[in-house]
Amino acid sequence: MPTGVALRDARQQLFEAAERVLLRDGPSALTSRAVTTEAGCAKGVLHRHFADFDAFLAELVLDGIARVDAQAAALRRSAGTGTVAGNLTGVLTDLFGSVAVAVVGLIISRDGLRARLREARPGHGLPLLTEAAAMLAAYLRTERDLGRIAPDADVDTLAPTLLGASHLLFADRDGGPPQADAVHRMVTTVISGVVRDTDGDQPQ
């Protein structure tokens, strides 16, 4: 695409370009030039839509949070179907197989971005991971209400435990994503003391 040509749905195309750069090259490679080059447009296109690069990055993170919220609704609807371990394996693989891990690294590395996100989301913790932990806890709570998780299960501890263990599995970008059975084995181990569905040890 020649530079200077207007992009269709420019904001979304710039977000997608930023995610490709993040996944391929990591947070340190993400610059406004890298994004616009990846999108095939002039650098000025980004600044016509966003006040500055940190404003663009903040909107990128907020767009990711909206997607986690959509995942959370789908995960809650899956409660009572399949197996608890299978449902958790699927959502954790989707979450960490996306750009989420790289975005967390980006947030940690950029002071200006963290400041923008604090303004947009006062009182919240680390973006994306906070929403992901809430998603897992809500799902586990629903399964507990359905009797597939023990009534005394501490879902607010299980959720970040699952999240942290998954983050470690997926954090090695150079080594590639973990195999599905490795994720399922981790999930099964974490929830083994509380899960009550008899097929929880079978990968889905």
trRosetta pair geometry for C-beta under 8 A, 3 or more apart (Angstrom, degrees):
i j d omega theta_ij theta_ji phi_ij phi_ji
1 5 5.6 -124 176 60 97 131
1 7 7.7 61 159 -94 160 83
1 40 3.9 96 43 138 105 123
1 41 6.5 -19 104 -72 127 66
2 5 5.2 92 71 -20 82 118
3 40 7.9 -138 -79 166 61 54
3 41 6.2 107 -129 -173 62 33
3 42 4.0 96 -176 -68 97 83
4 41 7.8 172 -10 -162 20 70
4 42 5.0 57 -61 -31 52 135
5 41 7.1 -115 62 -120 71 84
6 10 7.1 -84 -176 -62 70 121
6 45 7.8 152 -128 -118 46 114
7 10 3.8 110 73 -99 113 80
7 13 5.0 -126 172 52 136 150
7 14 7.6 126 84 -41 165 85
7 39 6.8 -21 -98 163 151 119
7 41 5.5 -51 -50 -79 118 146
7 45 6.2 73 -1 -165 116 146
8 13 7.2 99 74 -37 61 135
9 12 4.5 -15 148 36 111 115
9 13 6.0 122 97 -22 79 94
10 13 5.7 -63 -145 41 32 109
10 14 6.1 32 159 -20 69 107
10 41 7.4 73 -138 -90 103 176
10 45 5.8 -137 -159 175 134 112
10 48 7.9 0 117 78 161 110
10 49 5.8 -163 104 -54 120 147
11 14 5.9 -59 -151 36 27 109
11 15 6.5 29 152 -19 64 105
11 49 5.5 -170 -81 -179 86 148
11 59 7.5 -72 -163 137 113 143
12 15 5.5 -50 -148 34 35 114
12 16 6.3 35 154 -18 66 104
13 16 5.7 -51 -146 37 33 111
13 17 6.3 36 152 -21 64 105
13 39 5.4 102 140 -144 98 114
13 41 7.8 90 114 -17 128 135
14 17 5.6 -51 -146 36 32 113
14 18 6.4 36 153 -21 64 103
14 35 5.9 46 -163 164 84 118
14 36 7.5 -12 -121 -86 98 62
14 39 5.5 -24 -98 -75 56 155
14 41 7.9 -66 -82 42 90 136
14 45 7.3 -169 -74 118 123 108
14 46 5.9 135 -133 -103 144 86
14 49 7.1 179 9 64 155 148
14 56 7.0 -80 140 -157 133 121
15 18 5.7 -55 -150 34 30 111
15 19 6.5 29 153 -19 64 105
15 59 7.6 -100 -86 116 110 95
15 60 5.4 168 -127 -115 87 83
15 63 5.7 -30 -139 71 149 167
16 19 5.7 -53 -149 35 33 112
16 20 6.6 35 152 -21 64 102
16 39 7.7 111 73 -100 84 93
17 20 5.7 -52 -152 32 33 112
17 21 6.6 32 151 -17 65 104
17 35 5.2 107 110 -164 114 67
17 36 7.5 88 123 -82 157 18
17 38 3.9 145 -167 101 102 110
17 39 3.8 -73 -56 -61 158 85
18 21 5.8 -55 -152 36 33 110
18 22 6.3 35 151 -20 66 107
18 30 6.3 56 -156 -144 86 116
18 35 4.9 -3 -79 -116 80 112
18 38 7.6 157 -61 67 32 143
18 56 7.6 172 -69 146 151 111
18 57 7.7 -176 -162 -104 152 68
18 60 5.5 -69 93 -117 153 147
19 22 5.5 -52 -145 37 33 114
19 23 6.2 29 158 -16 67 107
19 60 7.7 -178 -57 -162 83 116
19 99 4.4 -98 -147 -65 97 157
20 23 6.0 -58 -145 40 28 107
20 24 6.0 16 161 -9 65 116
20 38 5.7 173 76 -176 120 138
21 24 6.1 -66 -140 45 25 103
21 25 5.5 -37 -176 37 66 112
21 29 5.9 -144 173 108 100 106
21 30 5.4 127 114 -99 124 77
21 34 5.1 104 -134 143 150 117
21 35 6.3 -95 -2 -85 149 60
21 38 5.4 -116 -54 -47 104 157
22 25 7.3 -74 -111 57 11 70
22 26 6.8 25 -159 -141 49 11
22 27 6.4 26 -132 -78 88 54
22 29 7.9 180 -94 66 36 96
22 30 5.8 13 -77 -71 79 127
22 99 5.3 70 91 -155 133 113
22 102 4.0 133 165 131 107 144
22 103 6.7 24 -171 -63 159 64
22 106 6.8 -51 -121 -49 122 131
23 99 5.6 -88 -59 -103 98 87
23 102 6.1 -130 -77 -12 48 156
23 173 7.9 180 -164 -141 51 125
24 29 7.9 -78 89 80 82 151
25 28 7.7 -108 140 68 90 73
25 29 3.5 -41 128 46 125 161
25 30 7.6 160 85 -51 107 65
25 34 7.6 -111 62 -165 151 145
26 29 5.7 94 65 9 68 102
26 30 7.9 -119 111 -22 41 91
26 102 6.4 -146 -132 -134 46 108
26 105 7.1 -50 -165 104 85 150
26 173 6.7 -169 -79 41 98 164
27 30 5.7 -50 -156 12 42 117
27 102 5.9 174 -53 -175 83 80
27 105 4.5 -146 -21 113 140 104
27 106 4.1 -169 -124 -81 117 70
27 109 5.4 134 133 29 141 146
27 110 8.0 -139 178 -26 120 104
28 109 7.3 -106 -76 176 69 166
29 34 5.9 139 152 -123 79 166
30 34 6.0 -132 -136 73 32 137
30 35 7.0 46 -161 -55 76 97
30 57 7.7 101 136 -102 132 116
30 106 6.4 -6 40 -114 151 122
31 34 4.5 98 49 4 77 102
31 35 7.1 -142 91 -5 42 85
31 53 7.6 -35 -165 -142 51 152
32 35 5.7 -54 -150 35 33 112
32 36 6.3 22 158 -10 68 108
32 43 6.2 73 136 -152 106 99
32 46 5.5 -167 -157 83 102 161
32 47 7.8 37 -163 -50 143 92
32 53 4.7 -106 -60 -96 110 119
32 56 7.4 110 -104 38 92 155
33 36 6.2 -60 -142 43 29 101
33 37 5.9 30 159 -20 65 111
33 43 6.2 -26 -100 -100 64 119
34 37 5.8 -57 -143 39 26 112
34 38 6.2 28 157 -20 63 109
35 38 5.8 -59 -150 37 27 110
35 39 6.2 16 155 -11 65 111
35 46 6.4 82 96 -85 125 142
35 56 7.6 155 94 144 175 148
36 39 5.5 -56 -140 45 34 108
36 41 5.3 -94 -161 75 85 78
36 42 6.6 -38 179 120 133 18
36 43 4.7 180 46 -97 168 51
36 45 6.2 143 -126 49 112 105
36 46 5.5 -102 -68 -24 110 117
37 40 7.5 34 179 -72 30 35
39 45 7.5 -126 101 83 138 142
41 45 4.4 -18 140 11 131 155
41 46 7.9 140 93 -35 118 77
42 45 5.4 120 68 -20 73 94
43 46 6.3 -47 -175 25 51 108
43 47 7.1 30 141 -3 74 108
44 47 5.6 -65 -150 47 47 104
44 48 6.1 54 151 -31 76 100
45 48 5.8 -52 -152 26 31 113
45 49 7.0 10 157 -4 62 109
46 49 6.4 -77 -161 43 31 99
46 50 6.0 -34 168 37 72 110
46 53 7.4 26 145 -98 135 71
46 56 6.0 -10 -173 -86 106 151
47 50 6.6 -76 -117 65 33 70
47 52 7.4 16 -119 -104 89 38
49 56 7.6 76 94 -99 96 98
50 53 7.4 87 112 -96 131 23
50 55 4.5 171 -177 98 99 107
50 56 4.0 97 128 -67 176 83
50 59 6.7 -130 -106 11 121 137
51 55 4.3 88 46 -10 91 163
52 55 5.1 102 51 7 63 103
52 56 7.4 -117 106 -4 37 90
53 56 5.4 -49 -152 34 39 115
53 57 6.3 38 151 -18 69 103
54 57 5.5 -51 -144 38 36 111
54 58 6.3 42 153 -24 66 102
54 110 6.9 -176 -114 157 96 129
54 112 4.1 -88 -102 130 150 115
54 113 5.2 -145 -146 -76 90 62
54 115 7.8 6 173 59 143 96
54 116 5.4 164 150 -27 104 140
55 58 5.7 -49 -147 32 31 113
55 59 6.7 29 154 -15 62 104
55 116 6.5 -169 -95 -131 49 150
56 59 5.9 -60 -154 38 31 108
56 60 6.4 36 148 -24 65 105
57 60 5.2 -49 -149 31 36 118
57 61 6.6 36 153 -18 66 100
57 106 6.8 -145 -161 154 124 128
57 110 6.8 -5 121 88 164 162
57 113 4.8 -59 107 -111 132 119
57 116 7.6 119 79 57 89 147
58 61 5.8 -53 -152 35 33 109
58 62 6.4 30 151 -16 65 108
58 113 6.1 -175 -67 -148 76 72
58 116 3.9 -94 -78 124 141 133
58 117 5.7 -164 -131 -65 95 72
58 120 6.3 145 178 -15 122 145
59 62 5.5 -53 -142 41 35 112
59 63 6.2 43 154 -25 65 102
60 63 5.7 -53 -152 32 28 114
60 64 6.7 29 149 -18 61 104
60 103 7.4 -155 128 -124 104 116
61 64 5.5 -54 -155 35 35 113
61 65 6.5 39 148 -22 67 101
61 103 6.0 146 -107 -176 81 122
61 106 7.9 -153 -75 90 108 120
61 107 6.6 86 -106 -78 143 111
61 113 7.3 115 -20 -180 141 113
61 117 6.1 -34 89 -95 150 124
61 127 5.2 52 170 124 124 151
61 128 6.8 -103 -160 -39 89 106
62 65 5.4 -45 -148 31 38 116
62 66 6.7 44 151 -22 63 98
62 117 7.8 -174 -58 -117 89 87
62 120 6.5 -82 -79 150 129 154
62 127 7.9 -67 -76 -156 52 142
63 66 5.7 -49 -154 30 34 114
63 67 6.9 34 148 -18 62 102
64 67 5.6 -54 -154 33 37 112
64 68 6.6 39 149 -20 67 100
64 98 8.0 157 -140 129 104 131
64 99 7.0 -107 -107 79 129 103
64 100 6.6 149 -175 -98 130 74
64 103 5.7 3 -28 -116 175 176
64 127 7.9 95 80 148 112 110
64 128 5.7 -15 121 -94 123 113
65 68 5.5 -50 -151 33 37 112
65 69 6.5 42 149 -22 65 101
65 127 6.1 -73 -71 -168 120 101
65 128 6.2 -116 -82 -80 75 61
65 131 5.3 143 -144 -22 85 161
66 69 5.5 -49 -153 31 35 116
66 70 6.8 36 148 -18 63 101
67 70 5.5 -49 -152 34 38 112
67 71 6.5 42 148 -20 65 102
67 98 7.8 -158 120 178 144 168
68 71 5.4 -50 -149 36 37 115
68 72 6.3 44 149 -27 66 101
68 95 7.2 55 -114 -122 93 104
68 100 7.7 91 -74 -102 114 129
68 128 6.4 160 -40 -139 150 64
68 131 4.5 100 108 119 142 127
68 132 5.8 -88 -150 -71 135 71
68 135 6.2 -120 170 -42 94 143
69 72 5.5 -47 -150 28 33 116
69 73 6.9 34 152 -19 62 99
69 131 6.6 -67 -61 -169 72 131
69 135 8.0 -146 -104 -82 33 112
70 73 5.9 -50 -154 31 35 110
70 74 6.7 31 150 -14 65 105
71 74 5.7 -60 -152 40 35 109
71 75 6.1 35 152 -22 70 108
71 91 6.2 125 173 -147 114 102
71 94 6.6 177 -128 107 132 132
71 95 6.8 125 159 -78 169 92
71 135 6.4 17 99 -149 97 153
72 75 5.7 -54 -145 35 31 112
72 76 6.5 33 156 -20 64 103
72 131 7.4 -106 -45 168 134 90
72 134 7.2 -8 -116 104 145 87
72 135 3.7 -119 -100 -119 100 100
72 138 6.4 52 -169 58 109 139
72 139 7.6 -134 -151 -45 69 100
73 76 5.9 -52 -150 33 30 111
73 77 6.7 30 151 -19 62 106
74 77 5.7 -57 -153 35 34 113
74 78 6.7 35 149 -24 65 104
75 78 5.6 -54 -154 29 36 113
75 79 7.7 60 146 -42 60 82
75 87 6.7 118 -150 170 82 108
75 91 5.1 27 -96 -88 124 150
75 135 6.1 81 45 174 148 101
75 136 8.0 -57 146 -93 159 44
75 138 7.8 104 93 85 113 99
75 139 4.7 -56 139 -85 113 132
76 79 5.9 -24 -169 -11 43 115
76 138 6.0 -41 -84 129 111 110
76 139 5.8 -129 -84 -94 58 72
76 142 5.7 124 -145 -25 79 162
78 81 5.4 -99 -168 55 61 107
78 82 6.5 -14 179 26 105 121
78 87 5.0 160 125 -131 132 125
78 139 7.7 2 63 -140 96 117
79 87 7.6 106 -85 -174 45 172
79 139 6.2 -171 -72 -156 106 72
79 142 4.1 -70 -105 119 168 123
79 143 5.2 -138 -143 -67 102 71
79 146 6.1 165 157 -11 105 146
79 148 7.8 -176 -169 36 81 135
80 142 7.9 -85 -26 142 91 103
80 143 7.4 -169 -51 -110 57 67
80 146 5.0 -136 -81 -148 96 161
80 148 7.0 -174 -96 -19 50 138
81 87 7.6 110 79 -75 75 125
82 86 4.8 -115 162 83 118 128
82 87 5.4 136 85 -54 130 92
82 204 5.6 36 -164 -118 121 157
83 86 4.1 89 57 9 92 106
83 87 6.7 -160 85 -8 46 84
83 197 5.1 -179 -139 109 78 141
83 199 4.9 -121 -84 94 128 92
83 200 4.9 171 -178 -99 123 51
83 202 6.6 136 -14 58 158 86
83 204 6.1 -174 36 -48 100 125
84 87 6.0 -57 -148 37 28 109
84 88 6.3 22 157 -13 64 110
84 140 7.9 69 -157 -113 118 71
84 143 5.5 85 -107 -153 114 158
84 148 5.6 167 -53 140 119 121
84 149 6.7 123 -112 -66 156 92
84 191 6.4 -136 122 143 124 159
84 195 5.1 -158 62 -131 141 115
84 197 5.4 156 -2 18 96 127
84 200 5.7 -12 50 -113 91 110
85 88 5.9 -59 -146 41 29 108
85 89 6.1 33 156 -23 65 108
85 184 6.3 73 157 -158 108 82
85 187 5.1 137 -150 116 80 116
85 188 5.0 28 -131 -82 141 77
85 191 6.4 -162 -85 59 84 133
85 195 6.7 12 -44 -122 93 166
85 197 7.8 -145 3 67 86 117
85 200 4.3 107 -6 -168 119 80
85 201 7.0 57 36 -78 164 26
85 202 7.9 132 75 53 125 46
85 204 7.6 149 97 -6 75 106
86 89 5.6 -53 -144 34 30 113
86 90 6.4 31 158 -20 63 106
86 184 7.4 7 -97 -123 53 111
86 200 7.8 -140 -13 -136 79 50
86 202 7.3 -14 -60 90 116 72
86 203 6.7 118 -103 -171 89 33
86 204 2.7 63 -149 -5 126 133
87 90 5.9 -56 -152 33 29 112
87 91 6.6 16 158 -10 65 107
87 139 7.2 -162 130 178 127 137
87 204 7.3 23 -44 44 43 155
88 91 6.1 -60 -144 41 31 101
88 92 6.0 25 161 -14 68 112
88 136 7.2 61 -129 -134 100 100
88 139 7.5 158 -86 111 82 142
88 162 6.5 -82 -173 -155 128 148
88 187 4.8 158 100 -151 121 136
88 191 7.2 141 15 -22 163 146
89 92 6.1 -62 -143 42 25 106
89 93 6.1 25 160 -19 63 111
89 180 6.9 75 168 -170 123 83
89 183 5.2 120 -146 119 89 105
89 184 4.5 6 -105 -90 147 74
89 187 5.1 -121 -69 7 81 156
89 203 6.9 -90 99 -140 173 76
89 204 6.5 150 60 44 124 92
90 93 5.9 -60 -148 37 25 109
90 94 6.4 23 156 -16 63 108
90 204 6.5 -51 -45 87 111 114
91 94 5.6 -52 -147 38 34 112
91 95 6.1 35 155 -22 66 108
91 135 7.4 -151 165 135 141 125
91 136 7.6 171 102 -89 136 81
91 139 7.7 -179 19 -42 165 169
92 95 5.6 -52 -141 37 31 112
92 96 6.1 3 169 5 67 111
92 162 6.7 -115 -85 161 137 105
92 163 7.9 -154 -119 -102 106 49
92 166 4.6 -123 -169 -115 122 149
92 183 6.1 180 95 -171 119 122
92 187 6.9 -176 19 -76 148 120
93 96 6.7 -67 -134 51 22 89
93 97 5.3 22 166 -21 63 121
93 177 7.9 80 -150 177 85 133
93 180 6.6 3 -97 -116 150 80
93 183 5.5 101 -71 130 97 174
94 97 6.0 -58 -129 41 18 108
94 98 6.6 23 161 -27 56 107
95 98 6.3 -68 -169 24 24 109
95 100 5.6 -16 170 12 73 158
95 132 5.9 100 -159 -126 148 126
95 166 7.4 46 78 140 116 148
96 100 6.1 -85 -102 63 43 117
96 101 5.7 55 -150 -44 79 110
96 166 5.4 -161 -32 155 149 108
96 167 6.9 -157 -110 -94 130 45
96 169 7.4 78 125 79 161 95
96 170 3.8 -174 162 -13 128 172
96 177 7.7 140 117 -133 95 106
97 170 7.2 -118 -66 -130 48 134
97 177 5.8 24 -110 -116 87 151
99 102 5.3 -61 -171 49 72 111
99 103 5.6 77 130 -31 89 103
100 103 5.6 -58 -145 35 31 112
100 104 6.5 34 157 -22 66 100
100 128 5.3 172 -150 178 96 136
100 132 7.3 82 -167 -61 150 141
101 104 5.9 -52 -155 29 32 111
101 105 6.9 30 149 -14 62 104
101 167 6.6 151 -113 -141 99 75
101 170 5.4 -147 -61 118 148 111
101 171 5.9 -167 -161 -103 133 57
101 173 7.6 179 103 -68 133 97
102 105 5.6 -54 -155 37 38 113
102 106 6.4 43 147 -24 67 104
102 173 7.5 58 -75 -80 100 137
103 106 5.3 -50 -149 33 37 117
103 107 6.5 40 152 -22 67 100
103 127 7.9 -80 139 103 113 104
103 128 5.9 108 98 -32 124 162
104 107 5.8 -50 -150 32 33 112
104 108 6.5 32 153 -17 64 106
104 126 6.9 47 -139 160 96 122
104 128 5.9 -120 -72 72 88 131
104 129 6.1 66 -108 -39 127 111
104 167 7.7 -40 58 -135 165 123
105 108 5.8 -56 -148 37 32 111
105 109 6.2 21 158 -15 66 114
106 109 6.0 -67 -146 40 27 105
106 110 6.2 -7 169 3 67 117
106 113 6.8 -34 142 90 88 172
107 110 6.8 -78 -139 45 21 90
107 113 5.9 -127 -124 114 54 124
107 114 6.1 99 -177 -79 78 82
107 117 6.9 -5 -136 -2 112 159
107 126 6.7 129 111 -162 146 88
107 127 6.0 -173 -106 48 157 103
107 128 7.7 -170 -17 18 148 114
108 114 8.0 60 -104 -67 22 122
110 113 3.8 55 100 11 119 115
110 114 6.7 165 94 -14 65 82
111 114 5.8 -58 -152 36 33 110
111 115 6.4 33 153 -21 67 106
112 115 5.7 -53 -150 34 33 113
112 116 6.6 33 152 -18 65 103
113 116 5.7 -53 -151 34 34 111
113 117 6.3 29 154 -16 67 107
114 117 5.8 -59 -147 40 32 109
114 118 6.3 37 153 -23 66 103
115 118 5.7 -50 -148 32 31 112
115 119 6.7 32 152 -18 62 103
116 119 5.8 -56 -157 34 33 112
116 120 6.4 23 151 -13 67 110
117 120 5.6 -56 -143 42 36 108
117 121 5.8 -21 172 31 72 107
117 124 8.0 -90 153 73 96 119
117 127 5.4 -93 -167 -33 144 137
118 121 6.9 -79 -127 64 21 68
118 122 6.4 54 173 -98 64 59
119 122 7.2 2 -140 -59 19 87
121 124 4.1 -30 146 20 111 136
121 127 6.7 119 46 -87 157 104
124 127 6.9 58 123 -80 129 69
124 130 5.6 148 179 101 95 169
125 129 7.2 -80 112 86 111 95
125 130 4.0 151 63 -85 99 124
126 129 4.7 8 95 49 109 118
126 130 5.7 158 63 -33 54 95
127 130 6.4 -47 -109 25 22 109
127 131 7.2 12 -165 -5 55 107
128 131 6.0 -53 -138 39 21 106
128 132 6.2 21 158 -19 60 109
129 132 5.5 -52 -140 38 32 113
129 133 6.3 35 158 -21 65 103
129 163 6.4 115 -156 167 86 138
129 167 7.8 10 -112 -76 116 138
130 133 6.0 -55 -150 34 27 109
130 134 6.6 25 152 -16 62 107
131 134 5.6 -55 -149 38 34 112
131 135 6.3 41 150 -26 65 104
132 135 5.4 -49 -149 31 34 117
132 136 6.6 30 155 -15 65 103
132 163 5.6 125 116 -120 114 126
133 136 5.9 -54 -149 37 32 108
133 137 6.2 30 154 -18 66 109
133 159 4.8 103 -165 135 71 114
133 160 5.0 11 -127 -77 125 76
133 163 5.3 -62 -84 -25 81 158
134 137 5.7 -56 -143 39 31 111
134 138 6.2 32 157 -21 65 107
134 159 7.6 81 -68 166 14 154
135 138 6.0 -58 -149 35 25 109
135 139 6.5 23 155 -16 62 108
136 139 5.8 -57 -150 37 31 111
136 140 6.2 27 156 -15 67 108
136 155 8.0 -171 127 179 77 92
136 158 7.5 -137 141 111 114 83
136 159 3.8 148 95 -139 110 92
136 162 5.7 -168 -164 68 155 133
136 163 6.4 -148 4 -52 153 100
137 140 5.8 -56 -144 40 30 108
137 141 6.1 36 155 -24 65 107
137 155 5.0 118 -148 139 72 102
137 156 5.5 40 -130 -96 132 55
137 158 7.6 138 -101 70 69 84
137 159 3.9 -51 -60 -49 80 155
138 141 5.6 -52 -147 34 29 115
138 142 6.6 31 153 -19 62 104
139 142 5.8 -56 -153 33 32 111
139 143 6.5 28 152 -14 66 105
140 143 5.6 -53 -146 40 35 111
140 144 6.2 42 151 -24 66 103
140 149 5.9 80 -170 -71 77 170
140 153 6.9 -120 166 122 113 133
140 155 3.9 169 104 -136 124 116
140 158 5.8 157 -136 85 170 131
140 159 6.3 -138 11 -67 136 92
141 144 5.5 -50 -149 33 31 116
141 145 6.6 34 150 -20 63 102
141 155 5.1 -160 -63 71 72 170
142 145 5.6 -52 -152 33 34 113
142 146 6.5 26 150 -13 65 108
143 146 5.5 -59 -147 42 35 110
143 148 4.5 -72 -174 69 92 107
143 149 4.5 80 112 -13 100 111
144 147 7.8 58 -180 -63 30 18
144 148 7.6 -94 -74 59 26 62
144 149 4.0 -58 -82 75 68 112
144 150 7.3 -28 -127 72 91 33
144 151 6.5 118 -175 -113 97 39
144 153 5.6 -141 -101 50 122 119
144 155 6.3 -105 -26 -51 139 129
146 149 7.9 68 57 16 80 80
147 196 6.6 -76 150 77 66 147
148 195 7.0 -11 156 -157 77 69
148 196 5.3 -156 -160 61 37 94
148 197 4.9 10 -154 -47 106 99
149 153 4.8 -65 159 15 106 159
149 155 7.3 60 142 -79 156 107
149 191 7.7 -75 -118 -163 101 113
149 194 5.3 20 -162 144 82 106
149 195 6.3 -37 -106 -106 66 48
149 196 6.5 -160 -81 8 15 98
150 153 4.6 123 66 -44 83 96
150 193 7.7 -57 6 131 143 67
150 194 4.4 -112 20 -152 107 75
150 195 7.8 -63 -17 -34 85 12
150 196 6.4 133 -60 -44 64 111
153 158 6.6 -6 171 -23 103 143
153 194 3.9 84 -104 -154 117 142
154 157 4.3 20 122 24 116 113
154 158 6.3 145 91 -20 66 89
155 158 5.3 -54 -137 41 39 113
155 159 6.0 47 162 -32 70 101
156 159 6.3 -33 -136 22 27 114
156 160 7.8 16 166 0 52 100
157 160 6.9 -64 -157 43 34 95
157 161 6.2 35 151 -22 67 115
158 161 5.5 -64 -148 40 31 116
158 162 6.2 32 158 -20 69 105
158 190 6.6 123 -153 153 85 106
158 191 6.5 65 -156 -95 130 81
158 194 7.1 -77 -82 32 147 151
159 162 6.1 -56 -152 35 27 108
159 163 6.4 24 152 -17 63 110
160 163 5.1 -54 -141 40 39 116
160 164 5.9 39 160 -21 72 104
161 164 6.1 -53 -143 37 26 107
161 165 6.3 22 159 -13 62 109
161 190 5.5 163 122 -150 115 123
162 165 6.1 -60 -146 40 26 107
162 166 6.2 26 157 -18 64 111
162 186 8.0 123 -138 131 67 101
162 187 6.5 41 -133 -117 108 75
162 190 5.4 150 -83 119 77 165
162 191 7.7 19 -78 -47 117 98
163 166 5.8 -59 -149 38 27 110
163 167 6.3 31 153 -24 64 106
164 167 5.6 -50 -147 30 32 114
164 168 6.7 32 155 -17 63 102
165 168 5.9 -53 -155 34 33 111
165 169 6.6 34 149 -20 64 105
165 186 5.2 177 144 178 128 125
165 190 6.3 -153 19 -66 157 133
166 169 5.5 -55 -151 35 36 113
166 170 6.1 10 161 -1 71 112
166 183 7.0 44 -120 -137 90 97
166 186 7.1 153 -77 110 63 145
167 170 6.3 -71 -143 49 26 95
167 171 5.8 43 159 -53 66 107
168 171 5.8 -39 -134 6 26 120
169 178 4.6 -43 173 -17 106 147
169 182 6.5 162 -148 128 128 114
169 183 6.3 140 136 -93 163 76
169 186 6.4 -104 -56 -30 142 164
170 177 6.2 -3 -126 -130 84 77
170 178 6.5 -93 -77 2 61 100
172 175 4.0 11 130 27 122 117
172 176 7.9 -12 108 39 92 34
173 176 7.9 43 178 -68 35 23
178 182 4.2 -105 170 79 117 134
178 183 5.7 136 95 -48 121 86
179 182 4.7 98 61 -1 79 103
179 183 7.5 -150 96 -2 45 83
180 183 5.8 -56 -154 37 38 109
180 184 6.2 35 151 -17 70 108
180 203 6.3 95 132 -162 107 136
181 184 5.4 -52 -142 41 37 113
181 185 6.1 43 155 -26 67 103
181 203 5.9 -67 -102 -73 72 149
182 185 5.7 -49 -145 33 29 113
182 186 6.6 31 153 -19 61 104
183 186 5.8 -55 -153 35 32 111
183 187 6.4 30 152 -18 66 107
184 187 5.7 -54 -147 37 33 111
184 188 6.1 34 155 -21 67 107
184 203 4.5 -57 -98 -104 174 92
184 204 7.8 159 -109 20 128 65
185 188 5.8 -54 -145 37 29 112
185 189 6.4 31 155 -21 62 106
186 189 5.8 -58 -152 34 29 112
186 190 6.5 25 155 -18 65 107
187 190 5.9 -59 -150 35 30 109
187 191 6.3 -4 165 8 67 112
188 191 6.6 -73 -140 51 24 89
188 192 6.0 53 158 -68 64 93
188 195 8.0 -71 -141 19 59 153
188 200 6.4 143 -123 143 91 94
188 201 5.8 77 -139 -113 141 64
189 192 5.8 -27 -145 -18 26 119
191 194 5.7 -81 -168 55 70 93
191 195 4.6 64 139 -39 106 112
191 200 7.3 -117 99 -176 117 140
192 195 6.6 -48 -118 24 22 106
195 200 4.7 95 137 -103 144 168
197 200 4.9 118 78 -52 89 95
199 202 4.9 -41 179 23 87 119
